[in-house]
Amino acid sequence: MKQLIVTADDFGLSPGVVDGIVDAHDRGIVTATSLMVNAPAADEAFSWAREHHSLGVGLHFVLTFGRPVGPAWPLGDLVDDNGDFLRAESGAHAKASQSQVAAELRAQLERFEAHVGRPPTHIDGHHHVHAIPGILNTVIEAARRHRIPVRSPDEATLGRLRAIGVASPDTFVDTFYGEDNVSVDKLVEILDELPEGTTELMCHPATEDAVLESLSSYTGARYKEHQTLVSAVVQQALSEREIELVASLQS
């Protein structure tokens, strides 16, 4: 059996991201999304998620964008002098410890549940920050406590999660990314190569949005992703290959 979770990252980043994800779910193949509780359009994402339960909504744990949800002082070198998170390319996150990020993960989970009204269906990380070893320790503790599956962006993370009893999809696909890799033909190629078991496909759909373009360098490809994910050709390809769309794993 082949099952596919199509997860749209960055829910709440901007109005166009919220609109693109919702439309790619309503008219297309997106089955899950990962919500940034500290992002500019988080309130729009919260509002939609409260009223709709067909889309799996997880926590996109953020340590590389915006400001902390909890107190900044435990985060040490992960924030700048203004209290904003340092960017992923700073290299600071590789030095993070479990004690530094535990309070922030707890704060983000609490904000999620308070505004969405239910626990997240999964945890992953903005820029895959959750898989950095020192940070992963904290995520594992939370995932075990709440029985929440966690994304595995690499084999090492998958092995560690499986060894400790945390659910994660069998396969993770991150190749549906970049202007040259998000066409209908490219996505059908991915579907052709899908292995048995449960696969998570990461995507980043959005509709055109000036706010998004002020926040991210990855914009034009998001708009192309949106069009691909609602394509009737892609939906037909799923049917022909007997791939079942699912919203989440059961931990």
N, C-alpha and C positions, 0 to 999 in steps of 0.2 A: 504493500500500500504506500502511496505517495501522498503526503499531506504538506500543505504550504501555508505558512503564516507570512503574510505580506505586511511588514511593519513600516509605517511612515514615521520617521523621526522628526523631532523639533516641533511638535504640536504646541502652539502657543507662542512661537517665535515672532510671528507677525500676523496681521489679519489675512494676508494672502496665503500664508502657510496654513492657517486654520481652514480657510475656504477650500484650498486645494486638497487637503487631506479629507475633509468631509465629502467633497464631491467625488474624489477617487474611491471613497468607500460606498457612497450612495449609488454611483453609476459604474464603478469599476471593480477592481480586484483587491483593494486595500482592506485588510481584515483587522488590523491592529495599529495602534499608534503609541508613541512615547511622549509624554507631556512634560514640558519644562515649566516648573511651577514658579520660576523667578523671571520669566520672559515677558516682554512688553504686552503680548496678547494673551497672557495666561488666563485672564478673566473670561475672555471669549471661549477659550478651550474648556475651562471649568463649566461654563454655562451649557455648552453643547453636550459635554460628557454627562452632566447630571440628568439631562432629559433623554438621552439615547443610550441604550445598552447593547446595541448590535455590534459595536466596535470594541474590541479589546483595548483598554486604555492602561498603559503602564507608566512607570516613573522613568523619565529621562534624567538621571542623576547628573546635576550640573556642578562642575567645579572650575570651568574654564570660560564662563560667560556671565556677564552681569554681576550682581551682588549676592552675597550669601543671604539665605533665609534666616538662619540662626545667627548667634553672635560671631563676629569676625575674629575675635581674639584667639580661639583655639586653632584657627587655620594657619597661623604663623606665616610662613613664606609663600602660601598659596594666594595671598591677596597683596595688592599694592598699597601705597600710602593713602590712597583714597578709599580703601576698603573694597575695591573691585577685584574680582578674580583675575589672576594672571592668565594669559592665553596659553593654549596647549603647547605651543612651540617654545615657551619659556624654559621647559625642562624641569620646572619646580615640582611637578606632580609625581615624578618618579621617586622623590624623597619623602613623599607623604606617609604618615604613619596612621595606624588604626585610631589612635587617640585623637589625632588632629581632625579627622573627618567624621567621626561617629556622631557628634552632635549635629553636624550639618545634614547628614543623611536622615537622621531622626526628624529634624525640622522640616525637611522637604517631604518626607513621608506623611508627617502630620498635616502639613498644608494640603497635600494631595487629598487625603481622606476627608479633611474638613470641608473642602470645596467641591469635590466630586461626589462625596457621599458614600464611597465604597473603597476598599483597598485596591491598589494597582494589580493588574493581571500579570505584570512582570516588572523587572528592573533591568535597565541598561544604562549606558552612560554617554553623555555628550562627548564626542571625540573618543569614545570607548574608554573614558577615564576610569570607569568602574573596574576594568580588567587589569589596571596597574597593581602589582602584587600587594603593596601596603594598603591600597584602597579596597582591593578585592576582599581582604580579611573582614572589613567592616560590612561590605555588601553581603557576604556569606552569612554573617551573624544575623543580619536583618532578614535575609531570605529564609533562613531556617526558622527563625522566630515566627514569621508571618506566613510561611509555606508559600513563597512566591518564586516562580521560575526566574532565571537570570540568563541574559544573552551571553553566548560564548563566541567572541569574535576570532578566536584562534583555538587550536587543538590543546594547547597547554591549559587554557582557562576551562575548556570543556572537561578535560581530564580531572582537573582539580574539583570542579563542581560535582561531577559524577561520583568521585571518590568519597565526597562528604555528604552525598545524598540530596543535593540541590538539583532540581529539574532544569534542563536546558535542551533546546532543539538539537537534533542529531547533527545537523549541518547548518552552517551560516554562509549566506551569499552576500558579498559586498561589491560585486562587480557591476551591478546596475547603478553606475555612478559616473558622472562626467559627460560632457557634451557628446562625445563620440560613442557612448556606451548605453544610451537610454532610448534608443529607437525601438519600434515594434519588433523589427527583425532581431535585434540583440536580445530582447527579452524572450522571444520565442526560442532562440538558441539556448538561453539559460534553462528554459522549461524542458527542452530536449534532453539536457544533461542532468536533470534533477534525479538524485538517487532515491532509493527506497527510504522510508522513514519520514520524519518530520523535519522540514527545512524552513529556516527563517530567511526571507529575502528583505534586505534593508532598502528603503527608498526615501525620497525627499520631495514629494510633489508640492507644488504651490501654484497659485494664480498670480498674475502680474501685480506688483505691490511696491510702491516707493519706499515704504518702511523697511521691507525686506532688503531692498537694494542698498539701504543705508547701513544695514547690519551685517551683511554677508557678501562675500565675493562669489558664492555659489548661487547664482540666480537663474540665468538663462536655461541651464540644464534642468532646474526644478520645474520650469514651465513645460519643458519638453517631456519630463517624467510624467507630469500630470496628464498630458494628452495620451501618452503611451498606456498608462495604467487604466484609462477608461476605454481603450480601444476594443471594438468588437472582435477584431482579429485575435487579440491576446486572450479574450474570454473563450473564444472558440478553440484556441490551442489548448487551453486548460482542459476543456471538455474532451477533446480528442485524445489527450494523453491520460485521461482518467486521474487527474490530479485534484484532490479535494482541498478546497480552501477552508482553513480553520482560523479561529480568532486567538487561540492561546493554547498553551500546554496545561495539563492538569498536573500539579506538583504532588 
